[in-house]
Amino acid sequence: MRFYAFIFLFISFFAMSPMAYSMATLQEICESDHQACLAELPRAFKNSEKGSSNWYRLELYRIDAYYGLINTAELGKALDNLESEPNLPAKLQLKLYIYRAKLAGYKGQTTDVALYKQKATDFLETLKDNIKSPDMIIDYANFQLYTKQYQHVIDNLLPLEKAFRHHKNSRIKYRIYTNLGNLYVYIGDLETSLDNFQLAYENAQLHGHEYNQTMALYNVARGLQKLGRLTQAKLKFIQILSRAKQNNDNVHASLSNYRVGEILVIEQKYSEAQQY
């Protein structure tokens, strides 16, 4: 499920404005359902002036949705359009380079992967510290996970975790601990990974975002499963199934059914496993 881990953390980066259209509602839609996000965006674009902060926010939602749906053709077109835009906000510019690199990787274009990877690195390094938002640092660390630069992820995220450890911003802390959880999975430290996934879940609860809570709880359950704590993991997955059903979350419902089935097979409860 590594690819899955790279496509879910898409958070807005501009201050809210008093628009008639509820950007907060759109943000929740776009973080939870990429297809629904794309269906809502045309209406939102009609109410947003091109080049405004809200317009750039919508463009970020659009490319995040295309990437999340692995719609490489539309993602490429959207990136082409953005690349011709002057004065992109720093976060959107960084995201453009990251998605260019990932898109090139998907197509097997290793030269372009290296090119845009370097552009992303150079761009971030040229920014003054007061311009680099925590979200940008997390986005870049997530990209470094994708490119297996694990020491760089540690170098970027651990100082950020220390700075936000006692901060009230639960959304940022959720993102930090989720990425740290993924990092420690990849380097084989499953105990530390589970600790971070648990912290991510606690902060998702504080933040109150339903989809992120379900996703964070799924990561906790997978962490328990990887450590062989199967009874605990199974209970968590069943808990997720209940949440997913209430929220029409077919992704986590499907994943959790599969995981419960896996555990039941290990327990040799084959008839019950078949139902899941």
Salt bridges, closest charged atoms under 4 A:
GLU31 OE1 - HIS209 NE2 2.74
GLU40 OE1 - ARG43 NH2 2.80
GLU59 OE2 - ARG62 NH2 2.84
ASP64 OD1 - LYS95 NZ 2.99
GLU74 OE2 - LYS77 NZ 3.45
ASP80 OD1 - ARG100 NH2 2.44
GLU83 OE1 - ARG100 NH2 2.74
GLU85 OE2 - LYS50 NZ 3.31
ASP129 OD1 - LYS132 NZ 3.77
ASP135 OD2 - ARG171 NH2 2.92
ASP135 OD1 - ARG175 NH1 2.79
ASP139 OD2 - LYS91 NZ 1.98
ASP139 OD1 - ARG175 NH2 2.72
GLU161 OE1 - ARG165 NH2 2.74
GLU210 OE2 - ARG243 NH2 2.66
ASP249 OD2 - HIS252 ND1 2.82
GLU262 OE1 - ARG259 NH1 2.98
GLU267 OE1 - LYS234 NZ 2.91
GLU267 OE1 - LYS269 NZ 3.70
